[in-house]
């Protein structure tokens, strides 16, 4: 049986080396039916030899001078960089947002696509679109290339 252990702990090299030597010389007795267990003679472990390593530069913690009287300061709010947010609810859109997005497509020469989209929702004009369908309409506008 072989056991390998890797520990990165500066300052504990000697102790880890000694432990590794002890474990390397340790054998487990095996019990086989009909046979005797033979004790292995114990081997002495030599003192660990110091290992020379290049000095590791550790960050030096900065210490603040002691304050004479505790001063209560308001908590500091740090700005967290915005990451791509995952929507937790359906966004709501206004008629103006839908109209601007539809106009962008029409200006890009996609007038027929916009007209077909409006009629696919069963209305003749964008202003007749029921508010509960604004989200679905916005999704379809995005599929056509509108920025909304």
N, C-alpha and C positions, 0 to 999 in steps of 0.2 A: 504494500500500500504506500502511496506517495501523496504527501500533502504539501502544497505550496501556498505560502501566505506572503503577500506583498503589503507592507505597511509603510506609508510615507509619513514619518513622524520625526522631524528634526529634533535631535537631542536624545532620542531613545535608541540610537543605533546599537550601543553596547548591550542593552537589555534584550533587544530583539535578536541580536546575533546569538547571545547565550541561549535564548529560548529555541532558536532554530537548531542549534547544536544538540540540545537536549532531545528535541523531537526527532531529529535525524537518527539518534542512537537508540531510540526507544522502539522496542518491538513488542507487539501484542502476542501473548501466548495463543496458540491455536489448539482447540480441543477437538480431537478426532476420536470418535468412539473406538475403544479398544487400545488407545495409546496413552502414554503418560505425558503430562505437561512438563517440559524441561525449562527451568528458569535460566534465562540468559544472564551471564555475569554483567554486573553494572560497570559502565565505563565512566571514567572521570571526564568531566568537561573542563577544558582549559579556559582560563580567563580570556575574555574577548580582547582582541587586539584593536587599538583605536583605529578608526577609519578616518582617513584624511579626506575632507570634502571642501570644495570651494565654499566660501562663506555665502550664505543666502541672505540677500538684502531684504529685511523685513520692514514693512511700513512702520514708521515711528508714530505712535499716537500723539496727537497734539494735546497739551494740557492747558486748560484755561486757568488764569489766576483766580484764587479764591475771592468770592464777592463778600463784601462786608455786610450787606443787608440783602436778603432775597428780594429780587425785583420780579414782580409778576408781569410777564409779557404775554400778549395775545398769541395764540397758536399760529405758527407759520404754515401757510398753505402753499404747497409746492404744486406747480402745474405739472400734470402728467401728460405726456405726449398723447395726442389722440390717435387711436388705432381704428382700423376699419370696424365700425360698430355693427353689431348684429342686431337687426331690428327685433324688438320684443313684441311689437304690436304693428298692426297695419298702419302705414302712414296715411294721413289725410291730405287731400288735395283740394285746392279751391278751383272755381271755374276759371279764374284768371290764369292760374298755373297751367291748366289744361289748354286754354286758348293760346297761350304763348308757345307751348310745346307744339301744338298743331300748326301754328303759324310758321314756326321754324321749318317744319317738314314741307309746308306748302311753298315757302320761299326757296327751298332746295329742289323744287321741281317734282314734288311727290303729292301734288294736289289730289290726283285720283285715288291714291292710297288713303289719304285722310278722309275723303268723301266716302269711300267704301267702308272704312272703319266706323265712321259715324252711323251709316245705315245698318252695319252689322249689329249695332246695339239697339236697333228698332226705332231710331229717331231720325228726323229730317234735318235737325240742326244741333250743334253742340250745346246750345243753351237749353235744349229740351231733354238733355241727358239727366236721368234721376241721380241725385247726390249719392245714393248707395252704390252706384256703378262707377264713381269717379276713380276709385283705386284700380279696378279692372281696366278701365279705359286708359289710365296712365301707364299701366303695364304694357298694354298693346302699343301705345305710342312709343315707349322705350324700345320695344321689339322692332319698330320701324326705323329707329335711329334717333328719336328725339331725346333731348337732354332735359329731363324733368326730375 
